[in-house]
Amino acid sequence: MVGFKATDVPPTATVKFLGAGTAACIADLITFPLDTAKVRLQIQGESQGPVRAMASTQYRGVLGTILTMVRTEGPRSLYNGLVAGLQRQMSFASVRIGLYDSVKQFYTKGSEHAGIGSRLLAGSTTGALAVAVAQPTDVVKVRFQAQARAGGGRRYQSTVDAYKTIAREEGFRGLWKGTSPNVARNAIVNCAELVTYDLIKDSLLKANLMTDDLPCHFISAFGAGFCTTVIASPVDVVKTRYMNSALGQYSSAGNCALTMLQKEGPRAFYKGFMPSFLRLGSWNVVMFVTYEQLKRALMAAYTSREAPF
């Protein structure tokens, strides 16, 4: 057994809720530069008029994007929007990941044998619910990641300033911009991510190919990351473009998608695919491995406190 040993007592809903948020924050800290590179690649090619970040800057590939940002804006630019990103994960991941098992049990009426339908329903439910809680933090994170520091004034000076400016200039609804594509994206992402992880892990354990420890969690998480990227990339690109757009640039998320298709072609929906995969693959590995270990560590601490002798 590698890592913490599984306890006889299953983790409580509170442990899962706190563990998911903490694990997601750790994963974000490690993979945030890849996420920023993904956002820059996704918005490249769109015309933003007066709020265009840097018209002269062209990004090529993941490494090229990161190196260009470091050279023109400094290393700190890779972590633009980190505060909002961590705020997002503590509220977002806690709900969509931490409540997944509880919602799955609700749909299966407590049965230990959950079918694919119940898993998909649970993933869609917690994914959509998480957006309702964390949408403003996602908008601020995307805006920060998209803005360039060099070659002009910055749109926002701090996280608090971003919240205030968006609310003042675009109204309260501005903080909830892109909710529809984000609900769609996160219902899809949650289904692909959690259900795929769940299925791969269950298959490995039932076939006695692996035991419930770190290697099993690693392989399950990597497979979930790849499947999620392939399925969710088109919606993710539309979500990023729409959230980052100037007021009135697109009439709706559907209009944003149609404009992309007409002006840039179908390949535009997979812009930033490689950083998306690198980010989601690595993020899933770090998050799920950390989450599994945190659940065991927290439950071990809880059971030892309840029975010290």
C-alpha positions as CSV (number, residue, x, y, z in Angstrom):
1,M,0.0,0.0,0.0
2,V,1.4,3.4,-1.0
3,G,0.3,6.5,0.9
4,F,-2.2,6.6,3.7
5,K,-4.0,3.3,4.5
6,A,-7.7,3.3,3.8
7,T,-9.8,3.4,7.1
8,D,-12.6,1.1,7.9
9,V,-14.9,4.1,8.4
10,P,-16.0,5.7,5.1
11,P,-15.3,9.4,4.8
12,T,-18.1,11.7,5.9
13,A,-19.7,14.3,3.6
14,T,-17.8,17.1,5.5
15,V,-14.5,15.4,5.0
16,K,-15.2,15.0,1.3
17,F,-16.4,18.6,1.0
18,L,-13.3,20.1,2.7
19,G,-10.9,17.6,1.2
20,A,-12.1,18.4,-2.4
21,G,-11.7,22.1,-2.0
22,T,-8.3,21.8,-0.5
23,A,-7.0,19.3,-3.0
24,A,-8.3,21.5,-5.9
25,C,-6.5,24.5,-4.5
26,I,-3.2,22.5,-4.4
27,A,-3.8,21.3,-7.9
28,D,-4.5,24.9,-9.1
29,L,-1.3,26.2,-7.4
30,I,0.8,23.7,-9.4
31,T,-1.0,23.9,-12.8
32,F,-2.1,27.5,-12.9
33,P,0.5,28.7,-15.5
34,L,-0.8,26.0,-17.9
35,D,-4.4,27.3,-17.4
36,T,-3.3,30.9,-18.1
37,A,-1.5,29.7,-21.3
38,K,-4.7,27.9,-22.3
39,V,-6.8,31.0,-21.9
40,R,-4.4,33.2,-23.9
41,L,-4.4,30.6,-26.8
42,Q,-8.2,30.4,-26.7
43,I,-8.9,34.1,-27.0
44,Q,-6.2,34.6,-29.6
45,G,-7.7,35.5,-33.0
46,E,-10.8,37.2,-31.7
47,S,-11.2,41.0,-32.2
48,Q,-12.0,42.8,-29.0
49,G,-11.9,46.4,-30.1
50,P,-10.9,48.8,-27.4
51,V,-10.3,46.1,-24.8
52,R,-8.0,44.0,-26.9
53,A,-5.1,42.9,-24.7
54,M,-2.1,42.9,-27.0
55,A,-2.8,43.0,-30.7
56,S,0.8,42.5,-31.6
57,T,1.5,39.4,-29.4
58,Q,1.1,36.0,-31.1
59,Y,1.3,32.9,-29.1
60,R,2.5,29.6,-30.5
61,G,2.1,26.4,-28.5
62,V,2.1,25.9,-24.8
63,L,5.8,26.5,-24.2
64,G,5.9,29.3,-26.6
65,T,3.0,31.0,-24.9
66,I,4.6,30.7,-21.4
67,L,8.0,31.9,-22.7
68,T,6.4,34.9,-24.5
69,M,4.4,35.9,-21.4
70,V,7.5,35.6,-19.2
71,R,9.6,37.7,-21.6
72,T,7.0,40.4,-22.3
73,E,5.1,40.6,-19.0
74,G,7.3,38.9,-16.4
75,P,6.9,35.5,-14.6
76,R,4.2,36.8,-12.3
77,S,1.9,37.1,-15.3
78,L,1.6,33.3,-15.3
79,Y,-0.3,33.6,-12.1
80,N,-2.7,36.4,-13.1
81,G,-6.0,35.7,-11.4
82,L,-4.7,33.1,-8.9
83,V,-6.5,34.7,-6.0
84,A,-9.9,34.4,-7.8
85,G,-8.8,30.9,-9.0
86,L,-8.3,29.7,-5.4
87,Q,-11.6,31.4,-4.3
88,R,-13.2,29.5,-7.2
89,Q,-11.8,26.2,-6.3
90,M,-12.7,26.4,-2.6
91,S,-16.3,27.0,-3.5
92,F,-16.5,25.2,-6.8
93,A,-14.6,22.0,-6.3
94,S,-16.0,21.5,-2.8
95,V,-19.5,21.4,-4.3
96,R,-18.9,19.5,-7.6
97,I,-16.5,17.0,-6.3
98,G,-17.1,16.9,-2.6
99,L,-20.9,16.4,-2.9
100,Y,-20.7,13.9,-5.9
101,D,-20.8,10.7,-3.8
102,S,-23.7,12.1,-1.7
103,V,-25.7,13.1,-4.7
104,K,-24.9,9.7,-6.4
105,Q,-26.2,7.9,-3.3
106,F,-29.4,10.1,-3.4
107,Y,-30.1,9.0,-7.1
108,T,-29.4,5.4,-6.3
109,K,-31.5,5.6,-3.1
110,G,-28.5,4.4,-1.0
111,S,-27.6,1.4,-3.2
112,E,-23.9,0.5,-3.4
113,H,-24.2,-0.4,-7.1
114,A,-24.5,2.8,-9.1
115,G,-25.2,2.5,-12.8
116,I,-23.8,4.8,-15.5
117,G,-27.1,6.8,-15.5
118,S,-27.0,7.6,-11.8
119,R,-23.3,8.6,-12.1
120,L,-24.0,10.9,-15.0
121,L,-27.0,12.5,-13.2
122,A,-24.9,13.1,-10.1
123,G,-22.1,14.6,-12.1
124,S,-24.4,16.9,-14.0
125,T,-26.2,18.0,-10.9
126,T,-23.1,18.9,-8.8
127,G,-21.4,20.5,-11.8
128,A,-24.4,22.8,-12.5
129,L,-24.8,23.5,-8.8
130,A,-21.2,24.5,-8.4
131,V,-21.5,27.1,-11.2
132,A,-24.4,28.7,-9.4
133,V,-22.2,29.2,-6.4
134,A,-18.9,30.1,-8.0
135,Q,-19.6,31.9,-11.3
136,P,-18.4,35.4,-10.3
137,T,-15.0,34.0,-9.2
138,D,-14.7,32.3,-12.6
139,V,-15.4,35.5,-14.5
140,V,-12.8,37.4,-12.6
141,K,-10.2,34.6,-13.0
142,V,-10.7,34.5,-16.8
143,R,-10.5,38.3,-17.1
144,F,-7.3,38.4,-15.1
145,Q,-5.7,35.6,-17.1
146,A,-6.7,37.2,-20.4
147,Q,-5.3,40.7,-19.7
148,A,-1.7,41.5,-20.7
149,R,0.5,43.6,-18.5
150,A,2.6,45.1,-21.3
151,G,1.7,47.4,-24.2
152,G,-1.2,49.3,-22.5
153,G,-3.2,49.8,-19.4
154,R,-4.5,46.9,-17.4
155,R,-8.3,46.4,-17.1
156,Y,-8.1,45.5,-13.4
157,Q,-5.6,46.3,-10.7
158,S,-6.5,43.7,-8.2
159,T,-9.1,40.9,-7.5
160,V,-11.3,43.2,-5.4
161,D,-11.0,45.9,-8.1
162,A,-12.1,43.4,-10.7
163,Y,-15.2,42.5,-8.8
164,K,-16.1,46.2,-8.2
165,T,-15.3,47.3,-11.8
166,I,-17.3,44.6,-13.4
167,A,-20.3,45.2,-11.1
168,R,-20.1,49.0,-11.7
169,E,-19.6,48.9,-15.5
170,E,-21.6,45.9,-16.5
171,G,-24.0,45.6,-13.6
172,F,-24.5,42.7,-11.3
173,R,-25.3,40.5,-14.3
174,G,-21.7,41.1,-15.5
175,L,-20.4,38.9,-12.7
176,W,-22.7,36.1,-13.9
177,K,-21.7,36.5,-17.6
178,G,-21.3,33.2,-19.4
179,T,-23.3,31.3,-16.9
180,S,-25.2,29.3,-19.6
181,P,-22.0,28.0,-21.3
182,N,-20.4,27.5,-18.0
183,V,-23.3,25.4,-16.7
184,A,-23.1,23.3,-19.9
185,R,-19.3,23.1,-19.7
186,N,-19.2,22.0,-16.1
187,A,-22.0,19.5,-16.4
188,I,-20.0,18.0,-19.2
189,V,-16.7,18.3,-17.4
190,N,-18.0,16.9,-14.2
191,C,-19.6,13.9,-16.0
192,A,-16.5,13.2,-18.0
193,E,-14.1,13.8,-15.1
194,L,-15.8,12.2,-12.1
195,V,-17.7,9.5,-13.9
196,T,-14.6,8.5,-16.0
197,Y,-12.5,8.5,-12.9
198,D,-15.1,6.5,-11.0
199,L,-15.5,3.9,-13.8
200,I,-11.8,3.5,-14.5
201,K,-11.0,3.1,-10.8
202,D,-13.9,0.6,-10.2
203,S,-12.8,-1.4,-13.3
204,L,-9.2,-1.7,-12.1
205,L,-10.3,-2.7,-8.6
206,K,-12.9,-5.2,-9.7
207,A,-10.5,-6.9,-12.2
208,N,-7.9,-7.1,-9.4
209,L,-5.4,-5.3,-11.7
210,M,-4.5,-2.8,-9.0
211,T,-5.2,-2.1,-5.3
212,D,-6.9,1.1,-4.0
213,D,-3.7,3.2,-3.7
214,L,-1.6,5.8,-5.4
215,P,-0.9,4.1,-8.7
216,C,-4.5,3.2,-9.2
217,H,-5.6,6.8,-8.4
218,F,-2.9,8.2,-10.8
219,I,-4.0,6.1,-13.8
220,S,-7.7,6.8,-13.2
221,A,-7.0,10.5,-12.9
222,F,-4.9,10.7,-16.1
223,G,-7.5,8.8,-18.1
224,A,-10.2,11.1,-16.7
225,G,-8.2,14.2,-17.7
226,F,-7.8,13.1,-21.3
227,C,-11.5,12.1,-21.8
228,T,-12.6,15.4,-20.2
229,T,-10.3,17.5,-22.5
230,V,-11.6,15.8,-25.7
231,I,-15.3,16.2,-24.7
232,A,-15.3,19.6,-23.1
233,S,-12.8,21.7,-25.2
234,P,-15.4,23.3,-27.6
235,V,-17.6,24.4,-24.7
236,D,-14.6,25.6,-22.8
237,V,-13.3,27.8,-25.6
238,V,-16.8,29.4,-26.1
239,K,-17.1,30.0,-22.3
240,T,-13.6,31.7,-22.2
241,R,-14.3,33.9,-25.2
242,Y,-17.7,34.9,-24.0
243,M,-16.6,35.7,-20.4
244,N,-13.7,37.8,-21.7
245,S,-15.7,39.6,-24.3
246,A,-16.4,43.4,-24.2
247,L,-19.9,44.5,-23.3
248,G,-22.1,44.0,-26.4
249,Q,-19.5,42.1,-28.4
250,Y,-21.6,38.9,-28.5
251,S,-25.4,38.8,-27.9
252,S,-25.3,35.4,-26.4
253,A,-23.0,32.3,-25.9
254,G,-24.7,30.8,-29.0
255,N,-23.8,34.0,-31.0
256,C,-20.2,33.7,-29.8
257,A,-20.0,30.1,-31.0
258,L,-21.5,31.0,-34.3
259,T,-19.2,33.9,-34.8
260,M,-16.2,31.7,-34.1
261,L,-17.4,29.1,-36.6
262,Q,-17.9,31.7,-39.3
263,K,-14.7,33.7,-38.8
264,E,-12.2,31.1,-37.7
265,G,-13.7,27.7,-38.7
266,P,-14.3,24.5,-36.7
267,R,-10.7,24.2,-35.5
268,A,-11.2,27.3,-33.4
269,F,-13.2,25.2,-30.9
270,Y,-10.1,23.2,-30.1
271,K,-7.7,26.2,-29.7
272,G,-5.5,25.6,-26.7
273,F,-6.2,21.9,-26.8
274,M,-2.7,20.9,-25.8
275,P,-2.4,23.2,-22.8
276,S,-6.0,22.2,-21.9
277,F,-4.9,18.5,-21.9
278,L,-1.6,19.2,-20.1
279,R,-3.5,21.3,-17.5
280,L,-6.5,19.0,-17.1
281,G,-4.4,15.8,-17.1
282,S,-1.9,17.2,-14.5
283,W,-4.7,18.9,-12.6
284,N,-6.7,15.7,-12.3
285,V,-3.7,13.7,-11.3
286,V,-2.7,16.2,-8.5
287,M,-6.3,16.8,-7.4
288,F,-7.5,13.2,-7.3
289,V,-4.3,11.8,-5.7
290,T,-4.3,14.6,-3.1
291,Y,-8.1,14.2,-2.5
292,E,-7.9,10.5,-1.9
293,Q,-5.0,10.9,0.5
294,L,-6.6,13.9,2.3
295,K,-9.8,11.8,2.8
296,R,-7.8,9.0,4.4
297,A,-5.6,11.4,6.5
298,L,-8.7,13.3,7.8
299,M,-10.6,10.1,8.6
300,A,-7.5,8.6,10.3
301,A,-7.2,11.7,12.4
302,Y,-10.9,11.7,13.2
303,T,-11.0,8.0,14.2
304,S,-7.9,8.3,16.3
305,R,-9.4,11.3,18.1
306,E,-12.7,9.4,18.7
307,A,-10.8,6.3,20.0
308,P,-7.4,7.4,21.5
309,F,-6.9,4.1,23.3
